[in-house]
């Protein structure tokens, strides 16, 4: 009979232990994933932003013409104008000759060979005066 009584007490005690609150039970440490999907998304979006920024800057530089076209030596691009998105007219100096060239995708055509050499005196298109000088003269005139 003792055996049955001890077995019954043990059963009741285990059931009472199972019914206790979660905070009273000993907690095992939870294992978290060191790299989650949020981390992957953040890295992917960062890399995508950098690639898009590089492509945008390359397109902007190509579109605005900030590419250095000056060559050292006998061949120099003196000036040019964009006609369409893919066609340009360039003034090129080869040695002592100056050529007016039409440039299109897949071909370059000589439009004219200049007899008189064109000198590029000022970087602002041959206006003679710089913008700063014009602004100063305008400011002096406005004060008088």
C-alpha positions in Angstrom: 0.0 0.0 0.0 2.9 2.3 0.7 4.1 1.8 -2.8 0.7 2.9 -4.3 0.6 5.9 -2.0 4.1 7.1 -3.0 3.3 6.6 -6.7 0.2 8.6 -6.3 2.0 11.4 -4.6 4.7 11.4 -7.2 2.0 11.7 -10.0 0.3 14.6 -8.2 3.6 16.4 -7.7 4.6 16.1 -11.3 1.2 17.3 -12.5 1.4 20.3 -10.1 4.9 21.1 -11.4 3.5 21.0 -15.0 0.8 23.5 -14.1 3.0 26.1 -12.5 3.5 29.4 -14.4 6.2 29.8 -17.0 8.1 32.4 -15.0 8.6 29.9 -12.2 10.2 27.3 -14.5 13.9 27.5 -15.2 14.4 29.1 -18.6 16.8 27.7 -21.1 18.8 30.3 -23.1 17.3 30.8 -26.5 19.6 30.6 -29.5 19.1 33.4 -32.1 20.4 33.3 -35.6 23.4 35.7 -35.9 22.4 36.7 -39.4 18.8 37.1 -40.2 16.8 38.0 -43.3 16.7 41.7 -42.2 20.5 41.8 -42.4 20.5 40.3 -45.9 17.9 42.8 -47.0 19.9 45.7 -45.6 23.1 44.6 -47.3 21.3 43.9 -50.6 19.6 47.3 -50.6 22.9 49.1 -49.7 24.7 47.4 -52.6 21.9 48.1 -55.0 22.0 51.8 -54.0 25.8 52.0 -54.6 25.5 50.3 -58.0 22.6 52.6 -59.1 24.6 55.6 -57.9 27.7 54.6 -59.9 25.6 54.0 -63.1 23.8 57.3 -62.6 27.1 59.2 -62.2 28.6 57.5 -65.3 25.5 58.5 -67.3 25.6 62.0 -66.0 29.3 62.4 -66.9 28.8 61.0 -70.3 25.7 63.2 -70.9 27.2 66.5 -69.8 30.5 65.9 -71.6 32.8 66.3 -68.6 35.0 63.5 -70.1 38.5 64.8 -70.8 38.9 64.8 -74.6 42.2 66.6 -74.7 45.0 64.5 -75.9 48.6 65.3 -75.5 50.7 65.3 -78.7 49.8 66.0 -82.3 46.1 65.3 -82.0 43.8 67.7 -80.1 40.1 68.2 -79.9 39.7 72.0 -79.9 36.0 72.2 -79.6 32.8 70.5 -80.4 29.0 70.7 -80.4 26.4 68.1 -79.9 23.8 68.0 -82.7 21.7 65.0 -81.5 22.1 62.4 -78.8 24.4 60.4 -81.0 25.9 63.0 -83.5 28.5 65.6 -82.9 30.6 68.1 -84.9 34.2 68.4 -83.7 37.0 70.8 -84.5 40.2 68.7 -84.3 43.8 69.9 -84.7 46.2 67.4 -86.3 49.7 68.8 -86.3 49.3 72.2 -88.0 46.0 71.4 -89.8 42.5 71.9 -88.4 39.7 69.6 -89.5 35.9 69.9 -89.0 34.6 66.4 -88.4 31.1 65.0 -88.3 31.0 62.1 -85.8 28.1 59.6 -85.8 27.9 56.0 -84.5 30.0 53.9 -86.8 31.5 56.6 -89.0 33.5 59.8 -88.9 33.2 62.2 -91.9 35.5 65.1 -92.7 33.2 68.1 -93.3 35.8 70.7 -94.0 39.6 71.3 -93.8 40.2 74.8 -92.5 42.8 77.0 -94.2 43.0 79.6 -91.5 43.8 78.3 -88.0 41.2 79.1 -85.4 42.7 80.3 -82.1 40.8 79.6 -78.9 41.7 82.8 -77.0 39.4 82.6 -74.0 37.8 79.6 -72.4 34.3 81.2 -72.3 33.7 81.0 -76.1 35.6 84.1 -77.2 33.5 86.7 -75.5 36.6 88.6 -74.5 35.5 89.4 -71.0 35.1 86.9 -68.2 31.9 86.7 -66.2 33.5 88.1 -63.1 34.7 91.2 -65.0 31.2 91.7 -66.4 29.6 91.3 -63.0 32.0 93.8 -61.4 31.3 96.4 -64.1 27.6 95.9 -63.7 27.8 96.2 -59.9 29.9 99.4 -60.2 27.4 100.8 -62.7 24.5 100.0 -60.4 26.1 101.9 -57.4 26.6 105.1 -59.4 
